[in-house]
Amino acid sequence: MIIRLFFAVLILYGIYRFVKTVQTKPVDKRRGYYISLLIGLAAAALVLLSLTGRVHWIAGLIGGALPFVRQYVLKHIYHRLNGNLGSSNKQQNSQQDEQAPPPRASTSMNKNQALSVLGLSAGASDEEIIAAHRKLMQKFHPDRGGNDFLASQINDAKDVLLGRRGR
């Protein structure tokens, strides 16, 4: 009885420490950790039930393998699929780059052009300019599928509107 109580307290403390650790992670990463916790707990419960004879040993074996299957096999399949899709996207992008005209050299931008690039109206505050810049850069950044020319136009527009042209 005391041994069971000790293991229950140990498991609860482990869950508590895991949740506290997850709370320090960025918000967008927490969901994956919680899913891992649930799968791990389910696997541990199946193994425990199998060891006590309440569930067939094959179910315990499958349950014990669940975290590893999720961690390795599914990630491998996901990367394999994205790798194939990514190579076809790269081929399509290279074909589009061949057809697209080369970007023209950066010309000086006036305030009206900068406002239209950022989608703002005259008299926009610095916070609105920064927010519009951030929103557009999230869409058109070269690392996210955009191109260098659009990103430089967005950056130039922000610099013109904030008066940082000579940086």
Summary of the structure (lengths in Angstrom):
residues: 167
radius of gyration: 26.8
end to end distance: 72.1
largest distance: 79.6
contacts: 382
relative contact order: 0.06
helix: 78%
strand: 0%
